[in-house]
Amino acid sequence: MIKVLFFAQLKELLQCSQIELSINAPCDVDSLKQQIVNEHPNWQAHLNQNKVLAAVNQTMVDATHLINDGDEVAFFPPVTGG
Amino acid sequence: MTQMHIAVQTDDFDVAKEYAHLRENNSQDGAIVFFSGLVREMNQGHGVTGLFLEHYPSMTEKSLQNIAQQASERWPLTHIRIIHRIGQLQVSDQIVFVATSSAHRESAFASCHFIMDYLKNQAPFWKKETREEGDEWVAALEKDETALEKWQEKGEK
């Protein structure tokens, strides 16, 4: 099982802050997105926006990063702090 | 060894106290540079009455720590202090404080600028503005993204 978190505008658009799911590890970030969209078809447009960023175990990663069982994954819009 | 202090908090901070911390028992530094960011009443053409700052709790400090670490490897710094506020803020409130101290001003100026540029691009904070016409998430600006290019081109010391 992995935990997937959503933040800020993405969390509001999906109306969801967190899901848990089983993956065929290791799978990359893009495949995970695809799996989530398969389970939640109405999330496709929001999750596949090319500006959505990903973090694995609290570190930002790119789309080819491999995810293992037990990882914490997060998807969020470009950051706007400071 | 750079001494680092990183805090993510709802409480306000006192710049005078932060400055005093940087000077405490410090006879080796000749320069302290700090930046403070504030909530302003106009942003991207909209009137703003307040700001809500969301963050990714388990990642935020780790990300700031990582940025501070990169700065300490790039410049000879004695102190790095970073404070970022979260939660509900009002117009003219303080949002962020970044300070660096070093023997010489060049390192202090450059590292403070570097930390702010990376914080803007990599630290997981999101601003939601309270506007007269309703609340709206702040859009990321391209200028913040391109700001990192100058640090990637030069091997500044």
gemmi code that builds the backbone of each chain (N, CA, C; Angstrom):
import gemmi

chains = {
    "A": [
        ("MET", (0.842, -1.199, 0.000), (0.000, 0.000, 0.000), (0.879, 1.251, 0.000)),
        ("ILE", (0.418, 2.241, -0.706), (1.063, 3.552, -0.610), (-0.004, 4.591, -0.266)),
        ("LYS", (0.488, 5.690, 0.288), (-0.398, 6.794, 0.634), (-0.165, 7.898, -0.394)),
        ("VAL", (-1.245, 8.478, -0.911), (-1.113, 9.580, -1.868), (-1.845, 10.802, -1.304)),
        ("LEU", (-1.128, 11.912, -1.202), (-1.694, 13.143, -0.640), (-1.887, 14.191, -1.739)),
        ("PHE", (-2.883, 15.035, -1.558), (-3.119, 16.143, -2.494), (-3.171, 17.442, -1.693)),
        ("PHE", (-2.654, 18.516, -2.302), (-2.614, 19.791, -1.581), (-3.187, 20.949, -2.386)),
        ("ALA", (-3.558, 21.975, -1.652), (-3.959, 23.287, -2.190), (-5.098, 23.169, -3.208)),
        ("GLN", (-4.941, 23.831, -4.354), (-6.026, 23.873, -5.329), (-6.383, 22.476, -5.839)),
        ("LEU", (-5.360, 21.629, -5.987), (-5.610, 20.271, -6.474), (-6.510, 19.502, -5.494)),
        ("LYS", (-6.230, 19.655, -4.207), (-7.049, 19.016, -3.165), (-8.506, 19.471, -3.272)),
        ("GLU", (-8.694, 20.770, -3.508), (-10.057, 21.305, -3.624), (-10.765, 20.804, -4.878)),
        ("LEU", (-10.026, 20.770, -6.004), (-10.641, 20.322, -7.256), (-11.038, 18.847, -7.184)),
        ("LEU", (-10.191, 18.032, -6.543), (-10.485, 16.601, -6.424), (-11.451, 16.326, -5.278)),
        ("GLN", (-11.606, 17.320, -4.403), (-12.386, 17.156, -3.170), (-11.889, 15.956, -2.385)),
        ("CYS", (-10.581, 15.867, -2.292), (-9.954, 14.727, -1.623), (-8.553, 15.131, -1.169)),
        ("SER", (-8.199, 14.801, 0.074), (-6.861, 15.174, 0.540), (-5.922, 13.970, 0.585)),
        ("GLN", (-6.477, 12.762, 0.574), (-5.616, 11.588, 0.751), (-6.309, 10.306, 0.289)),
        ("ILE", (-5.569, 9.447, -0.410), (-6.076, 8.105, -0.726), (-4.986, 7.085, -0.421)),
        ("GLU", (-5.395, 5.838, -0.284), (-4.414, 4.757, -0.152), (-4.685, 3.775, -1.256)),
        ("LEU", (-3.643, 3.226, -1.860), (-3.866, 2.228, -2.894), (-2.707, 1.253, -2.993)),
        ("SER", (-2.989, 0.122, -3.611), (-1.957, -0.899, -3.846), (-1.372, -0.669, -5.222)),
        ("ILE", (-0.048, -0.820, -5.325), (0.595, -0.650, -6.628), (1.413, -1.897, -6.947)),
        ("ASN", (1.702, -2.051, -8.218), (2.667, -3.066, -8.608), (4.049, -2.419, -8.571)),
        ("ALA", (4.695, -2.502, -7.427), (5.973, -1.797, -7.239), (7.101, -2.532, -7.954)),
        ("PRO", (8.122, -1.818, -8.459), (8.138, -0.361, -8.518), (7.400, 0.156, -9.753)),
        ("CYS", (6.667, 1.262, -9.572), (6.037, 1.887, -10.735), (6.419, 3.362, -10.734)),
        ("ASP", (6.490, 3.979, -11.906), (6.924, 5.382, -11.906), (5.736, 6.321, -11.665)),
        ("VAL", (6.053, 7.596, -11.483), (5.053, 8.587, -11.100), (3.935, 8.683, -12.148)),
        ("ASP", (4.320, 8.653, -13.424), (3.311, 8.741, -14.483), (2.364, 7.535, -14.474)),
        ("SER", (2.912, 6.345, -14.238), (2.057, 5.145, -14.185), (1.113, 5.210, -12.992)),
        ("LEU", (1.630, 5.728, -11.871), (0.764, 5.864, -10.696), (-0.406, 6.808, -10.999)),
        ("LYS", (-0.092, 7.928, -11.664), (-1.145, 8.879, -12.049), (-2.190, 8.179, -12.896)),
        ("GLN", (-1.720, 7.384, -13.846), (-2.623, 6.672, -14.734), (-3.519, 5.719, -13.941)),
        ("GLN", (-2.918, 5.031, -12.978), (-3.695, 4.101, -12.147), (-4.770, 4.851, -11.339)),
        ("ILE", (-4.387, 6.018, -10.813), (-5.354, 6.813, -10.036), (-6.497, 7.288, -10.930)),
        ("VAL", (-6.139, 7.735, -12.149), (-7.164, 8.203, -13.089), (-8.105, 7.057, -13.491)),
        ("ASN", (-7.553, 5.845, -13.632), (-8.398, 4.684, -13.949), (-9.441, 4.450, -12.855)),
        ("GLU", (-9.014, 4.676, -11.612), (-9.937, 4.458, -10.493), (-10.866, 5.657, -10.270)),
        ("HIS", (-10.411, 6.840, -10.688), (-11.211, 8.072, -10.507), (-11.233, 8.839, -11.828)),
        ("PRO", (-12.007, 8.383, -12.806), (-11.969, 8.990, -14.150), (-12.226, 10.499, -14.165)),
        ("ASN", (-13.039, 10.994, -13.243), (-13.335, 12.439, -13.232), (-12.166, 13.291, -12.709)),
        ("TRP", (-11.070, 12.646, -12.280), (-9.889, 13.391, -11.813), (-8.893, 13.653, -12.939)),
        ("GLN", (-9.143, 13.051, -14.090), (-8.157, 13.062, -15.169), (-7.648, 14.465, -15.529)),
        ("ALA", (-8.577, 15.378, -15.811), (-8.178, 16.713, -16.268), (-7.319, 17.429, -15.221)),
        ("HIS", (-7.670, 17.262, -13.946), (-6.945, 17.956, -12.882), (-5.571, 17.341, -12.621)),
        ("LEU", (-5.538, 16.019, -12.583), (-4.290, 15.329, -12.229), (-3.286, 15.348, -13.377)),
        ("ASN", (-3.789, 15.398, -14.602), (-2.878, 15.369, -15.747), (-2.458, 16.743, -16.249)),
        ("GLN", (-2.843, 17.807, -15.522), (-2.329, 19.131, -15.888), (-0.814, 19.059, -15.844)),
        ("ASN", (-0.168, 19.584, -16.876), (1.287, 19.385, -16.900), (2.040, 20.164, -15.826)),
        ("LYS", (1.346, 21.059, -15.128), (2.049, 21.805, -14.072), (1.984, 21.116, -12.704)),
        ("VAL", (1.220, 20.042, -12.606), (1.121, 19.353, -11.319), (2.482, 18.757, -10.947)),
        ("LEU", (2.937, 19.060, -9.722), (4.238, 18.576, -9.257), (4.041, 17.340, -8.389)),
        ("ALA", (5.113, 16.537, -8.270), (5.040, 15.330, -7.459), (6.192, 15.285, -6.464)),
        ("ALA", (5.903, 14.737, -5.287), (6.962, 14.482, -4.298), (6.824, 13.037, -3.836)),
        ("VAL", (7.941, 12.372, -3.623), (7.933, 11.029, -3.050), (8.765, 11.076, -1.776)),
        ("ASN", (8.163, 10.611, -0.684), (8.798, 10.682, 0.633), (9.331, 12.092, 0.912)),
        ("GLN", (8.495, 13.080, 0.648), (8.738, 14.498, 0.963), (9.890, 15.125, 0.185)),
        ("THR", (10.230, 14.554, -0.966), (11.228, 15.168, -1.847), (10.641, 15.269, -3.245)),
        ("MET", (10.789, 16.433, -3.889), (10.238, 16.610, -5.239), (10.958, 15.700, -6.219)),
        ("VAL", (10.174, 15.084, -7.104), (10.733, 14.137, -8.076), (10.127, 14.409, -9.461)),
        ("ASP", (10.736, 13.812, -10.489), (10.149, 13.956, -11.829), (9.293, 12.723, -12.168)),
        ("ALA", (8.678, 12.774, -13.357), (7.665, 11.781, -13.736), (8.196, 10.348, -13.846)),
        ("THR", (9.510, 10.205, -14.000), (10.066, 8.853, -14.180), (10.548, 8.236, -12.868)),
        ("HIS", (10.432, 8.980, -11.775), (10.892, 8.462, -10.471), (10.112, 7.200, -10.091)),
        ("LEU", (10.820, 6.210, -9.569), (10.166, 4.932, -9.219), (9.643, 4.951, -7.785)),
        ("ILE", (8.421, 4.464, -7.644), (7.747, 4.439, -6.345), (7.736, 3.006, -5.822)),
        ("ASN", (8.059, 2.859, -4.545), (8.047, 1.534, -3.918), (6.926, 1.428, -2.894)),
        ("ASP", (6.607, 0.181, -2.551), (5.554, -0.058, -1.566), (5.915, 0.672, -0.260)),
        ("GLY", (4.925, 1.293, 0.364), (5.155, 2.005, 1.623), (5.545, 3.462, 1.458)),
        ("ASP", (5.797, 3.895, 0.222), (6.176, 5.297, -0.006), (5.000, 6.245, 0.244)),
        ("GLU", (5.340, 7.499, 0.561), (4.323, 8.551, 0.643), (4.497, 9.443, -0.589)),
        ("VAL", (3.456, 9.497, -1.397), (3.497, 10.287, -2.630), (2.586, 11.496, -2.442)),
        ("ALA", (2.976, 12.621, -3.013), (2.100, 13.797, -2.951), (2.048, 14.468, -4.317)),
        ("PHE", (0.856, 14.948, -4.683), (0.685, 15.736, -5.903), (0.170, 17.115, -5.504)),
        ("PHE", (0.731, 18.148, -6.147), (0.304, 19.504, -5.800), (0.613, 20.491, -6.921)),
        ("PRO", (-0.047, 21.668, -6.888), (0.229, 22.696, -7.901), (1.598, 23.331, -7.651)),
        ("PRO", (2.117, 24.100, -8.618), (3.359, 24.843, -8.383), (3.258, 25.618, -7.069)),
        ("VAL", (4.372, 25.671, -6.335), (4.348, 26.270, -4.999), (4.367, 27.797, -5.099)),
        ("THR", (3.786, 28.449, -4.099), (3.666, 29.917, -4.144), (3.943, 30.557, -2.779)),
        ("GLY", (4.915, 29.998, -2.057), (5.255, 30.572, -0.750), (6.169, 31.773, -0.877)),
        ("GLY", (6.695, 32.197, 0.261), (7.663, 33.293, 0.272), (7.030, 34.661, 0.372)),
    ],
    "B": [
        ("MET", (31.372, 25.210, 9.722), (30.043, 24.674, 10.035), (29.044, 25.836, 10.137)),
        ("THR", (28.022, 25.761, 9.325), (27.001, 26.815, 9.365), (25.936, 26.450, 10.398)),
        ("GLN", (25.609, 27.384, 11.263), (24.507, 27.130, 12.207), (23.188, 27.475, 11.522)),
        ("MET", (22.282, 26.503, 11.514), (21.012, 26.721, 10.819), (19.850, 26.706, 11.798)),
        ("HIS", (18.957, 27.653, 11.603), (17.728, 27.688, 12.394), (16.575, 27.799, 11.407)),
        ("ILE", (15.693, 26.818, 11.441), (14.569, 26.816, 10.501), (13.276, 26.643, 11.279)),
        ("ALA", (12.303, 27.501, 11.029), (11.026, 27.401, 11.740), (9.858, 27.648, 10.796)),
        ("VAL", (8.834, 26.812, 10.943), (7.577, 26.997, 10.210), (6.529, 27.177, 11.290)),
        ("GLN", (5.874, 28.325, 11.329), (5.046, 28.655, 12.493), (3.868, 29.566, 12.130)),
        ("THR", (2.814, 29.498, 12.949), (1.686, 30.415, 12.756), (2.010, 31.777, 13.382)),
        ("ASP", (2.845, 31.767, 14.445), (3.154, 33.008, 15.167), (3.963, 33.986, 14.325)),
        ("ASP", (3.811, 35.251, 14.634), (4.615, 36.306, 14.018), (6.058, 36.190, 14.532)),
        ("PHE", (6.967, 36.912, 13.895), (8.357, 36.946, 14.376), (8.793, 38.399, 14.539)),
        ("ASP", (9.854, 38.568, 15.339), (10.367, 39.902, 15.641), (11.747, 40.020, 14.999)),
        ("VAL", (11.842, 40.868, 13.982), (13.095, 40.989, 13.231), (14.250, 41.413, 14.141)),
        ("ALA", (13.977, 42.290, 15.105), (15.031, 42.755, 16.013), (15.616, 41.590, 16.820)),
        ("LYS", (14.724, 40.687, 17.260), (15.193, 39.522, 18.027), (15.998, 38.577, 17.138)),
        ("GLU", (15.530, 38.405, 15.906), (16.246, 37.527, 14.968), (17.647, 38.084, 14.692)),
        ("TYR", (17.718, 39.389, 14.504), (18.993, 40.056, 14.250), (19.931, 39.904, 15.449)),
        ("ALA", (19.354, 40.026, 16.644), (20.150, 39.866, 17.861), (20.727, 38.450, 17.951)),
        ("HIS", (19.919, 37.441, 17.555), (20.409, 36.053, 17.548), (21.621, 35.908, 16.635)),
        ("LEU", (21.577, 36.589, 15.504), (22.673, 36.479, 14.530), (23.960, 37.128, 15.047)),
        ("ARG", (23.808, 38.126, 15.908), (24.990, 38.848, 16.433), (25.561, 38.217, 17.696)),
        ("GLU", (24.754, 37.397, 18.360), (25.126, 36.807, 19.645), (26.437, 36.008, 19.535)),
        ("ASN", (27.381, 36.275, 20.420), (28.669, 35.558, 20.436), (29.269, 35.435, 19.046)),
        ("ASN", (29.191, 36.489, 18.283), (29.636, 36.394, 16.893), (30.662, 37.480, 16.607)),
        ("SER", (31.949, 37.084, 16.688), (32.993, 38.076, 16.405), (33.642, 37.833, 15.044)),
        ("GLN", (33.241, 36.748, 14.371), (33.912, 36.452, 13.096), (33.218, 37.043, 11.882)),
        ("ASP", (31.930, 37.411, 12.025), (31.191, 37.885, 10.854), (31.284, 39.394, 10.666)),
        ("GLY", (31.430, 39.801, 9.411), (31.420, 41.226, 9.099), (30.145, 41.652, 8.406)),
        ("ALA", (29.247, 40.683, 8.125), (28.050, 41.023, 7.341), (26.851, 40.165, 7.724)),
        ("ILE", (25.717, 40.825, 7.883), (24.433, 40.127, 8.045), (23.500, 40.707, 6.995)),
        ("VAL", (22.856, 39.836, 6.222), (21.847, 40.289, 5.254), (20.554, 39.586, 5.584)),
        ("PHE", (19.435, 40.322, 5.633), (18.163, 39.624, 5.797), (17.107, 40.160, 4.845)),
        ("PHE", (16.140, 39.275, 4.552), (15.003, 39.615, 3.724), (13.753, 39.332, 4.536)),
        ("SER", (12.760, 40.224, 4.479), (11.464, 39.866, 5.048), (10.394, 40.107, 3.991)),
        ("GLY", (9.492, 39.152, 3.853), (8.406, 39.234, 2.878), (7.101, 39.560, 3.587)),
        ("LEU", (6.296, 40.443, 2.994), (5.058, 40.927, 3.624), (3.841, 40.680, 2.730)),
        ("VAL", (2.668, 40.670, 3.323), (1.418, 40.586, 2.552), (1.084, 41.995, 2.060)),
        ("ARG", (0.983, 42.161, 0.728), (0.631, 43.502, 0.238), (-0.815, 43.533, -0.246)),
        ("GLU", (-1.354, 44.761, -0.337), (-2.799, 44.891, -0.576), (-3.203, 44.665, -2.032)),
        ("MET", (-2.206, 44.731, -2.966), (-2.518, 44.469, -4.371), (-1.636, 43.338, -4.860)),
        ("ASN", (-2.204, 42.357, -5.536), (-1.382, 41.295, -6.126), (-1.963, 40.885, -7.467)),
        ("GLN", (-1.135, 40.865, -8.505), (-1.539, 40.459, -9.850), (-2.850, 41.158, -10.259)),
        ("GLY", (-2.952, 42.452, -9.898), (-4.091, 43.269, -10.318), (-5.353, 43.139, -9.476)),
        ("HIS", (-5.277, 42.399, -8.347), (-6.461, 42.218, -7.501), (-6.254, 42.846, -6.129)),
        ("GLY", (-7.340, 43.383, -5.583), (-7.294, 43.869, -4.218), (-7.324, 42.684, -3.263)),
        ("VAL", (-6.406, 42.670, -2.298), (-6.282, 41.541, -1.379), (-6.539, 42.025, 0.047)),
        ("THR", (-7.362, 41.276, 0.797), (-7.600, 41.673, 2.186), (-6.913, 40.736, 3.171)),
        ("GLY", (-6.489, 39.580, 2.696), (-5.796, 38.630, 3.561), (-5.246, 37.483, 2.751)),
        ("LEU", (-4.571, 36.559, 3.457), (-3.879, 35.467, 2.780), (-3.925, 34.246, 3.674)),
        ("PHE", (-4.282, 33.079, 3.098), (-4.172, 31.841, 3.869), (-3.016, 31.042, 3.299)),
        ("LEU", (-2.097, 30.608, 4.175), (-0.938, 29.837, 3.721), (-1.078, 28.376, 4.114)),
        ("GLU", (-1.223, 27.536, 3.087), (-1.265, 26.085, 3.312), (0.140, 25.536, 3.095)),
        ("HIS", (0.465, 24.417, 3.728), (1.764, 23.776, 3.470), (1.648, 22.268, 3.608)),
        ("TYR", (2.733, 21.582, 3.301), (2.794, 20.107, 3.370), (3.671, 19.803, 4.584)),
        ("PRO", (3.025, 19.647, 5.767), (3.773, 19.668, 7.026), (5.045, 18.811, 7.063)),
        ("SER", (4.958, 17.544, 6.659), (6.157, 16.709, 6.818), (7.253, 17.047, 5.810)),
        ("MET", (6.924, 17.784, 4.763), (7.934, 18.113, 3.748), (8.537, 19.505, 3.924)),
        ("THR", (7.793, 20.414, 4.544), (8.195, 21.821, 4.553), (9.580, 22.054, 5.155)),
        ("GLU", (9.781, 21.567, 6.383), (11.064, 21.825, 7.037), (12.202, 21.110, 6.330)),
        ("LYS", (11.903, 19.907, 5.846), (12.903, 19.120, 5.120), (13.370, 19.887, 3.876)),
        ("SER", (12.422, 20.492, 3.185), (12.730, 21.252, 1.983), (13.565, 22.509, 2.305)),
        ("LEU", (13.186, 23.217, 3.369), (13.944, 24.418, 3.757), (15.351, 24.044, 4.229)),
        ("GLN", (15.425, 22.924, 4.948), (16.721, 22.415, 5.417), (17.636, 22.123, 4.227)),
        ("ASN", (17.061, 21.514, 3.207), (17.811, 21.165, 2.009), (18.327, 22.422, 1.278)),
        ("ILE", (17.493, 23.447, 1.202), (17.899, 24.697, 0.545), (19.015, 25.371, 1.353)),
        ("ALA", (18.857, 25.383, 2.679), (19.875, 25.978, 3.550), (21.200, 25.218, 3.407)),
        ("GLN", (21.105, 23.902, 3.321), (22.290, 23.063, 3.158), (23.042, 23.416, 1.864)),
        ("GLN", (22.284, 23.570, 0.782), (22.905, 23.938, -0.500), (23.602, 25.286, -0.401)),
        ("ALA", (22.966, 26.249, 0.270), (23.573, 27.580, 0.433), (24.860, 27.484, 1.246)),
        ("SER", (24.837, 26.633, 2.292), (26.013, 26.532, 3.164), (27.185, 25.851, 2.457)),
        ("GLU", (26.860, 25.031, 1.445), (27.940, 24.382, 0.689), (28.517, 25.325, -0.365)),
        ("ARG", (27.740, 26.328, -0.719), (28.140, 27.214, -1.810), (28.875, 28.469, -1.326)),
        ("TRP", (28.523, 28.947, -0.116), (29.149, 30.158, 0.418), (29.635, 29.897, 1.844)),
        ("PRO", (30.666, 30.604, 2.281), (31.152, 30.434, 3.659), (30.266, 31.211, 4.638)),
        ("LEU", (29.238, 30.567, 5.171), (28.259, 31.243, 6.032), (28.391, 30.776, 7.473)),
        ("THR", (28.191, 31.674, 8.401), (28.202, 31.307, 9.819), (26.791, 30.940, 10.282)),
        ("HIS", (25.802, 31.737, 9.855), (24.414, 31.477, 10.261), (23.461, 31.520, 9.070)),
        ("ILE", (22.449, 30.682, 9.142), (21.292, 30.804, 8.246), (20.055, 30.725, 9.132)),
        ("ARG", (19.181, 31.707, 9.041), (17.908, 31.643, 9.784), (16.770, 31.803, 8.792)),
        ("ILE", (15.852, 30.847, 8.816), (14.677, 30.911, 7.938), (13.428, 30.730, 8.797)),
        ("ILE", (12.488, 31.656, 8.669), (11.194, 31.509, 9.344), (10.122, 31.689, 8.274)),
        ("HIS", (9.182, 30.773, 8.209), (8.063, 30.943, 7.275), (6.770, 30.742, 8.046)),
        ("ARG", (5.843, 31.669, 7.884), (4.568, 31.548, 8.601), (3.548, 30.779, 7.779)),
        ("ILE", (2.602, 30.159, 8.473), (1.497, 29.437, 7.847), (0.190, 29.915, 8.481)),
        ("GLY", (-0.932, 29.554, 7.852), (-2.234, 29.921, 8.411), (-2.734, 31.245, 7.858)),
        ("GLN", (-3.655, 31.862, 8.609), (-4.318, 33.078, 8.134), (-3.492, 34.333, 8.443)),
        ("LEU", (-3.219, 35.133, 7.414), (-2.476, 36.387, 7.586), (-3.294, 37.546, 7.034)),
        ("GLN", (-3.001, 38.739, 7.519), (-3.696, 39.946, 7.065), (-2.742, 40.816, 6.249)),
        ("VAL", (-3.303, 41.797, 5.560), (-2.481, 42.735, 4.795), (-1.438, 43.376, 5.712)),
        ("SER", (-0.226, 43.493, 5.202), (0.969, 44.048, 5.859), (1.578, 43.141, 6.941)),
        ("ASP", (1.020, 41.945, 7.134), (1.656, 40.975, 8.036), (2.967, 40.468, 7.426)),
        ("GLN", (3.850, 40.009, 8.284), (5.094, 39.382, 7.835), (4.814, 37.928, 7.450)),
        ("ILE", (5.393, 37.476, 6.325), (5.220, 36.091, 5.882), (6.490, 35.280, 6.109)),
        ("VAL", (7.613, 35.861, 5.692), (8.842, 35.067, 5.664), (10.038, 35.921, 6.089)),
        ("PHE", (11.004, 35.256, 6.706), (12.254, 35.904, 7.106), (13.399, 34.988, 6.705)),
        ("VAL", (14.361, 35.538, 5.993), (15.565, 34.770, 5.638), (16.776, 35.636, 5.957)),
        ("ALA", (17.702, 35.110, 6.740), (18.912, 35.863, 7.067), (20.141, 34.978, 6.938)),
        ("THR", (21.227, 35.578, 6.472), (22.500, 34.859, 6.425), (23.582, 35.782, 6.980)),
        ("SER", (24.580, 35.186, 7.608), (25.711, 35.986, 8.079), (26.998, 35.339, 7.604)),
        ("SER", (27.979, 36.213, 7.346), (29.234, 35.741, 6.780), (30.344, 36.738, 7.106)),
        ("ALA", (31.569, 36.354, 6.847), (32.681, 37.277, 7.075), (32.547, 38.497, 6.175)),
        ("HIS", (32.094, 38.279, 4.939), (32.029, 39.367, 3.949), (30.650, 39.492, 3.319)),
        ("ARG", (30.349, 40.715, 2.844), (28.989, 40.995, 2.383), (28.588, 40.229, 1.137)),
        ("GLU", (29.548, 39.961, 0.219), (29.186, 39.301, -1.040), (28.490, 37.969, -0.776)),
        ("SER", (29.065, 37.181, 0.123), (28.491, 35.861, 0.436), (27.128, 36.005, 1.101)),
        ("ALA", (27.001, 36.984, 1.985), (25.737, 37.169, 2.708), (24.626, 37.617, 1.747)),
        ("PHE", (24.926, 38.593, 0.887), (23.934, 39.058, -0.096), (23.505, 37.918, -1.018)),
        ("ALA", (24.487, 37.268, -1.626), (24.180, 36.251, -2.633), (23.411, 35.073, -2.026)),
        ("SER", (23.824, 34.616, -0.844), (23.185, 33.430, -0.254), (21.748, 33.726, 0.175)),
        ("CYS", (21.492, 34.938, 0.656), (20.132, 35.308, 1.060), (19.217, 35.312, -0.180)),
        ("HIS", (19.711, 35.867, -1.263), (18.980, 35.902, -2.530), (18.726, 34.477, -3.051)),
        ("PHE", (19.765, 33.649, -3.002), (19.687, 32.245, -3.433), (18.606, 31.491, -2.641)),
        ("ILE", (18.626, 31.645, -1.325), (17.656, 30.924, -0.483), (16.226, 31.353, -0.828)),
        ("MET", (16.004, 32.657, -1.000), (14.648, 33.122, -1.343), (14.202, 32.592, -2.706)),
        ("ASP", (15.090, 32.611, -3.686), (14.734, 32.109, -5.022), (14.363, 30.624, -4.977)),
        ("TYR", (15.121, 29.839, -4.223), (14.816, 28.406, -4.139), (13.573, 28.147, -3.300)),
        ("LEU", (13.410, 28.918, -2.225), (12.212, 28.772, -1.383), (10.952, 29.008, -2.231)),
        ("LYS", (10.998, 30.039, -3.071), (9.850, 30.373, -3.928), (9.490, 29.249, -4.891)),
        ("ASN", (10.469, 28.441, -5.278), (10.261, 27.394, -6.281), (10.108, 25.994, -5.724)),
        ("GLN", (10.658, 25.755, -4.531), (10.734, 24.369, -4.075), (10.077, 24.084, -2.733)),
        ("ALA", (9.856, 25.095, -1.922), (9.276, 24.814, -0.608), (7.753, 24.704, -0.762)),
        ("PRO", (7.168, 23.631, -0.193), (5.741, 23.358, -0.428), (4.782, 24.226, 0.387)),
        ("PHE", (4.675, 25.488, -0.041), (3.691, 26.421, 0.531), (2.783, 26.873, -0.608)),
        ("TRP", (1.519, 27.118, -0.272), (0.579, 27.643, -1.271), (-0.238, 28.767, -0.637)),
        ("LYS", (-0.379, 29.871, -1.395), (-1.137, 31.019, -0.877), (-2.530, 31.060, -1.492)),
        ("LYS", (-3.508, 31.270, -0.628), (-4.865, 31.499, -1.103), (-5.256, 32.897, -0.647)),
        ("GLU", (-5.539, 33.755, -1.622), (-5.841, 35.147, -1.293), (-7.305, 35.328, -0.949)),
        ("THR", (-7.548, 36.169, 0.048), (-8.907, 36.611, 0.341), (-9.105, 37.892, -0.460)),
        ("ARG", (-9.978, 37.810, -1.472), (-10.231, 38.980, -2.321), (-11.670, 39.417, -2.140)),
        ("GLU", (-11.935, 40.657, -2.528), (-13.305, 41.156, -2.403), (-14.276, 40.290, -3.205)),
        ("GLU", (-13.813, 39.801, -4.389), (-14.698, 38.998, -5.236), (-14.677, 37.503, -4.887)),
        ("GLY", (-14.043, 37.124, -3.799), (-13.999, 35.720, -3.387), (-12.566, 35.235, -3.249)),
        ("ASP", (-12.384, 34.084, -2.556), (-11.033, 33.565, -2.315), (-10.466, 32.918, -3.577)),
        ("GLU", (-9.185, 33.088, -3.794), (-8.567, 32.534, -4.999), (-7.123, 32.088, -4.721)),
        ("TRP", (-6.757, 30.910, -5.251), (-5.367, 30.449, -5.119), (-4.466, 31.325, -5.975)),
        ("VAL", (-3.314, 31.645, -5.446), (-2.343, 32.465, -6.181), (-1.670, 31.596, -7.251)),
        ("ALA", (-1.575, 32.146, -8.475), (-0.917, 31.408, -9.558), (0.592, 31.605, -9.469)),
        ("ALA", (1.339, 30.537, -9.743), (2.803, 30.640, -9.737), (3.248, 31.503, -10.910)),
        ("LEU", (4.296, 32.287, -10.705), (4.783, 33.179, -11.749), (5.996, 32.575, -12.443)),
        ("GLU", (6.050, 32.781, -13.738), (7.172, 32.255, -14.506), (8.489, 32.904, -14.085)),
        ("LYS", (8.416, 34.172, -13.689), (9.656, 34.870, -13.288), (10.326, 34.184, -12.091)),
        ("ASP", (9.498, 33.544, -11.230), (10.077, 32.847, -10.087), (10.817, 31.597, -10.532)),
        ("GLU", (10.282, 30.961, -11.562), (10.912, 29.744, -12.072), (12.226, 30.078, -12.783)),
        ("THR", (12.179, 31.135, -13.612), (13.391, 31.495, -14.354), (14.454, 32.102, -13.432)),
        ("ALA", (14.044, 32.526, -12.233), (15.001, 33.101, -11.280), (16.097, 32.102, -10.909)),
        ("LEU", (15.784, 30.807, -10.999), (16.777, 29.800, -10.616), (17.889, 29.650, -11.645)),
        ("GLU", (17.600, 30.055, -12.873), (18.595, 29.861, -13.938), (19.916, 30.550, -13.628)),
        ("LYS", (19.812, 31.738, -13.019), (21.067, 32.475, -12.756), (21.973, 31.726, -11.767)),
        ("TRP", (21.367, 30.934, -10.882), (22.179, 30.182, -9.912), (22.738, 28.911, -10.536)),
        ("GLN", (22.072, 28.437, -11.572), (22.538, 27.203, -12.211), (23.655, 27.484, -13.213)),
        ("GLU", (23.655, 28.718, -13.757), (24.685, 29.075, -14.739), (26.046, 29.301, -14.092)),
        ("LYS", (26.029, 30.151, -13.027), (27.334, 30.491, -12.447), (27.663, 29.589, -11.267)),
        ("GLY", (28.920, 29.281, -11.126), (29.375, 28.581, -9.936), (29.871, 29.626, -8.960)),
        ("GLU", (28.943, 30.400, -8.413), (29.307, 31.562, -7.591), (29.951, 31.175, -6.268)),
        ("LYS", (30.929, 31.924, -5.876), (31.553, 31.705, -4.568), (31.750, 33.023, -3.876)),
    ],
}
model = gemmi.Model(1)
for chain_id, residues in chains.items():
    chain = gemmi.Chain(chain_id)
    for i, (resn, *xyz) in enumerate(residues, 1):
        res = gemmi.Residue()
        res.name, res.seqid = resn, gemmi.SeqId(i, " ")
        for name, pos in zip(("N", "CA", "C"), xyz):
            atom = gemmi.Atom()
            atom.name, atom.element = name, gemmi.Element(name[0])
            atom.pos, atom.b_iso = gemmi.Position(*pos), 0.0
            res.add_atom(atom)
        chain.add_residue(res)
    model.add_chain(chain)
structure = gemmi.Structure()
structure.add_model(model)
structure.setup_entities()
